[in-house]
Amino acid sequence: MKLIRKVKVKNSLGLHTRPAAAIVKLLQPRKSAVFFTYRNETINARSIMSILMLAAKKNAQIVVTIDGDDAEATMEYLVNAFDQQFGEK
């Protein structure tokens, strides 16, 4: 199953090291392939360096693409993490 959804970066410092590490950790037990697209660049969301190289600032709109058997659950966890600002509220 393939899912595509836009999420908004709400963290005041954008997708910096702490949220990037949280994303990678959240995706470790998941089987689906996860990609982020921002400003015409698509990266593998399992790579902390790739997430940091996106340089997504606060209020950036990122397109999340998830493809795999657990795509729905993975998308739910990821969207929730973005909404909760990765615990930085």
TISENU-14081 format. One record per atom (N, C-alpha, C): residue in three letters; y, z, x. Coordinates in steps of 0.02 Angstrom, whole numbers, padded with zeros to 5 digits, always signed. Each point is the difference from the previous one (the first is absolute). Example, Ala and Ser with C-alpha at 12.3 -4.5 7.8 and 13.67 -1.06 7.14 Angstrom:
ALA-00284+00390+00660ALA+00059+00000-00045ALA+00060+00000+00045SER+00053-00036-00018SER+00059+00003+00042SER+00055+00037-00039
END
This chain:
MET-00059+00000+00042MET+00059+00000-00042MET+00062+00000+00044LYS+00049-00040-00019LYS+00062-00004+00039LYS+00059+00023-00044LEU+00039+00047+00027LEU+00058+00025-00035LEU+00063-00010+00042ILE+00055-00015-00033ILE+00064-00009+00034ILE+00052+00039-00039ARG+00040+00039+00037ARG+00051+00042-00033ARG+00058+00012+00048LYS+00060+00005-00028LYS+00059+00017+00041LYS+00010+00075-00001VAL+00017+00028+00058VAL+00017+00071+00004VAL+00068+00005+00036LYS+00034+00055-00013LYS+00066+00012+00029LYS-00005+00057+00051VAL+00028-00011+00058VAL+00002+00052+00051VAL+00055+00049-00019LYS-00019+00063-00013LYS+00048+00050-00023LYS+00021+00048+00055ASN-00037+00000+00056ASN+00016+00046+00055ASN+00068-00016+00030SER+00039+00051+00014SER+00068-00010+00025SER+00000-00037+00067LEU-00052+00007+00040LEU-00004-00034+00065LEU-00044-00063-00003GLY-00019-00020-00059GLY-00042-00060-00007GLY-00072+00015+00020LEU-00037-00053+00018LEU-00069+00009+00022LEU-00001+00015+00075HIS+00013+00062+00017HIS-00002+00021+00070HIS-00069+00027+00017THR-00006+00034+00055THR-00066+00020+00025THR-00040+00044-00048ARG+00031+00049-00030ARG-00038+00047-00043ARG-00029-00036-00061PRO+00039-00039-00038PRO-00031-00035-00056PRO-00051-00053+00022ALA+00013-00033+00056ALA-00047-00049+00025ALA-00067+00032+00016ALA+00002+00058+00032ALA-00062+00037+00015ALA-00035+00022-00064ALA+00039+00020-00050ALA-00029+00021-00064ALA-00035-00058-00034ILE+00029-00059+00004ILE-00031-00060-00030ILE-00066-00015+00034VAL+00000-00001+00066VAL-00061-00015+00038VAL-00055+00052-00016LYS+00019+00064-00003LYS-00048+00053-00016LYS-00027-00007-00071LEU+00044-00017-00047LEU-00021-00009-00069LEU-00050-00058-00007LEU+00009-00052+00041LEU-00043-00059-00005LEU-00066+00006+00037GLN-00007+00050+00043GLN-00062+00006+00040GLN-00064+00001-00041PRO-00004+00041-00053PRO-00064+00000-00038PRO-00008-00059-00048ARG+00050-00041-00007ARG-00001-00056-00048ARG-00034-00061+00031LYS-00031-00040-00043LYS-00035-00060+00023LYS+00042-00063-00006SER+00048-00001-00045SER+00039-00061-00014SER+00045-00019+00058ALA+00015-00064+00004ALA+00050-00025+00048ALA+00068+00011-00032VAL+00048+00026+00040VAL+00066+00016-00026VAL+00053-00032+00044PHE+00045-00037-00032PHE+00054-00034+00036PHE+00067+00016-00030PHE+00051+00005+00041PHE+00069+00010-00021PHE+00038-00063+00018THR+00043-00023-00046THR+00044-00057+00014THR+00071+00022-00011TYR+00042-00012+00052TYR+00070+00018-00003TYR+00039-00051+00041ARG+00051-00030-00031ARG+00040-00051+00034ARG-00043-00056+00030ASN-00044-00027-00040ASN-00043-00056+00019ASN-00048+00016+00058GLU-00011+00063+00015GLU-00049+00019+00051GLU-00055+00041-00034THR-00062-00019+00012THR-00057+00035-00029THR-00039+00033+00056ILE-00016+00065-00011ILE-00035+00038+00051ILE-00060+00036-00030ASN-00047+00019+00043ASN-00057+00041-00020ASN+00025+00072-00004ALA-00005+00031-00058ALA+00026+00067-00011ALA-00042+00054+00033ARG-00055-00018+00032ARG-00040+00049+00036ARG+00025+00010+00071SER+00050-00038+00020SER+00027+00004+00068SER+00068+00035-00001ILE+00003+00058+00031ILE+00063+00038+00002ILE+00055-00040+00035MET-00017-00035+00053MET+00050-00039+00036MET+00027-00058-00043SER-00044-00031-00037SER+00022-00055-00043SER+00047+00025-00054ILE-00015+00059-00029ILE+00044+00029-00051ILE+00069+00014+00030LEU+00001+00030+00059LEU+00063+00016+00033LEU+00040-00064+00016MET-00035-00054+00019MET+00034-00062+00018MET+00032-00035-00060LEU-00022+00019-00061LEU+00032-00028-00060LEU+00073+00024-00004ALA+00013+00059+00026ALA+00068+00030-00001ALA+00028+00002-00071ALA-00041+00022-00047ALA+00022+00004-00070ALA+00044+00062-00009LYS+00061-00011-00021LYS+00049+00053-00010LYS-00005+00029-00071LYS+00039+00053-00012LYS+00002+00029-00067LYS+00019-00053-00051ASN-00032+00002-00058ASN+00010-00046-00057ASN-00029-00069+00012ALA-00036-00011+00055ALA-00032-00065+00012ALA-00056-00009-00052GLN-00009-00062-00023GLN-00054-00017-00046GLN-00056-00031+00041ILE-00058+00031-00001ILE-00058-00024+00037ILE-00052-00023-00050VAL-00030-00058+00014VAL-00054-00026-00042VAL-00066+00024+00030VAL-00038+00037-00039VAL-00064+00026+00022VAL-00055-00044-00030THR-00043-00026+00043THR-00057-00040-00022THR-00064+00036+00022ILE-00043+00013-00049ILE-00063+00035+00014ILE-00056-00043-00027ASP-00050-00012+00042ASP-00057-00041-00019ASP-00065+00036+00019GLY-00040+00016-00051GLY-00064+00033+00014GLY-00027+00037-00061ASP-00058+00030+00009ASP-00034+00034-00055ASP+00037+00061-00026ASP+00036+00036+00044ASP+00036+00060-00022ASP+00076-00012-00004ALA+00019-00062-00015ALA+00071-00019-00001ALA+00041+00041-00049GLU-00027+00013-00060GLU+00039+00037-00050GLU+00015+00071+00023ALA-00050+00035+00025ALA+00009+00069+00024ALA+00046+00001+00061THR-00009-00047+00045THR+00042-00003+00060THR+00073-00012-00019MET+00012-00045-00047MET+00068-00015-00022MET+00031+00063-00032GLU-00038+00035-00040GLU+00024+00060-00033GLU+00021+00053+00051TYR-00042+00012+00050TYR+00016+00048+00053TYR+00062-00021+00039LEU+00004-00064+00016LEU+00055-00025+00041LEU+00067+00003-00038VAL+00000-00022-00063VAL+00061+00002-00041VAL+00023+00072-00009ASN-00047+00045-00012ASN+00017+00071-00007ASN+00031+00027+00065ALA-00028-00019+00057ALA+00027+00023+00064ALA+00071-00025+00011PHE+00014-00063-00018PHE+00068-00027+00005PHE+00046+00039-00047ASP-00023+00013-00062ASP+00041+00036-00049ASP+00015+00071+00023GLN-00047+00032+00034GLN+00008+00069+00024GLN+00034+00003+00068GLN+00022-00058+00025GLN+00033-00006+00066GLN-00043+00029+00056PHE-00065-00007-00007PHE-00047+00022+00051PHE+00009+00073+00018GLY+00018+00040-00050GLY+00008+00072+00010GLY+00065+00021+00033GLU+00049-00045+00004GLU+00063+00015+00033GLU+00055+00021-00047LYS-00014+00010-00064LYS+00051+00019-00048LYS+00032+00065+00017
END
